[in-house]
Amino acid sequence: MIGVSQQLVSAVLNYNKKPNETILFAIIDNITSVDPIWLLTGKGKYTNNYVPQNIVSTPIDTYISNIVKERFDKITSEMNQRLSNIEELISKTNAKNILRRIDQDNSKLVSELKKDTKNLGS
């Protein structure tokens, strides 16, 4: 009815996947018995008296989630530090390259100036 696969519907109904805006608006447009306010906010009246399944976390689920979150935060922090180090290295390398080019240009200018001075003296 809403133009998505049965697998996607099943995943949403089994809380394996959250519906995106496209799916939500397709439901609103095609299934008139669904209260759009309830569907989008979870508040209001649902005409079919549907009560969503409550998902209860067990202590082990909470413990594992906390471990995963801590590790994710640590990895994220380490990656940000590495990216910062890379950016700093690139900046330093670019600065060194610019200074090297300036030195090369200065050497050429000094050499040309010496030639010009020598030619003026003759």
N, C-alpha and C positions, 0 to 999 in steps of 0.2 A: 504493500500500500504506500510506503514512503520511499521506495526506490533504493533500498539497501538489501544486502544479502541476508539470508537466514542466519549465517554464521555471525554476522555483526549484531543482529538482533539478539541472538543467544548470548553473545559475549557481554552485551549491555545488560541484559536481564540477569545474568549471573555475576554481575559486578566485576567482570574481568576487564571491561573497557568502559570509559566514560563517553557518553555521546557528545559530539561536537555541536556547534551552533547549527550547522546544516541539518543534522539529524533532528535536533529539537524543533526547528522551524518546519521541517517536513512533517513531523508528527502533528504540530499545531495546525498546519494547512490541510492535512488529510484525515485526521481522526477527530471528529467534532466532539466526541464524548470526553476528551481530555481537557481539563482546565489549564489554559496556558500559564496563568499566574502560578499555579501549583507546580507545573512542569518546570518552569524557569527558576522559581524561588523556593519551592518546597512548602510554601504557605498557601492557605486557602482551601477550598473545597474540591475534592476529587469526586466526580459524579459516580464512579463505580465503586466507591468505598475501598479503594486499594490502599493497603498499608504496606509501605516499603519494608523490606527485610532489614532488621537491625543487625549490623555487623559488630560483634563483640570481640574485642581483642583479648587474648589470653595473656598472662604474664610473660610467657615465652615469646609470643609475637611482639610484645612491647620491648622486651629485652633485645631481641634480634633486630627490630627496627632501630632501636637506639644505637646498637653496634654499627649497623649499616650507615646510619646518619653520621656518626662520629668518624667513621672511615672515609665516607664521602667528603665530609668537611675537611678532613686532613689532606686528602688527595687534592681537593680543590685548592686549598691553601698552598700546597707544595707546587701545583701547576702554575698558580698565579705568580709565585715567587720565581719559578723558572722562567716564565714569560717575561717577567720584569728584568731578570738577569740578562736574558737574550736581548731585550730592547736596549738595555744599558750598554751591552757589548757592541751592538750594532751602532749605537750613537758614538761610542768611543772610537770604533773602527772607522766610521765615516769622518769623524773629526781628525783622526790621524791621517786618513787619505787626503783630506782637504789641506791639512798642514803640509803634507809631503808635496802636493801639487803647488802650493804657494812657494815652498822652497825651490822647487824646480823652475817655476816661473821667475822667481827672484834671481836665480843663478843665470838664467838666460838673459834677463835684463842687465845684470852686472856685466856679463860677457859682451853684450851688444854695446853697452855704455863704454866699456874699455876700448872696443873697436872704434866707436865713434870718436872717443877722445884721442886715440892714436891717429886716426885719419885727420882730425882737426889740427893736430900738431905737425903734420907733414906738409 
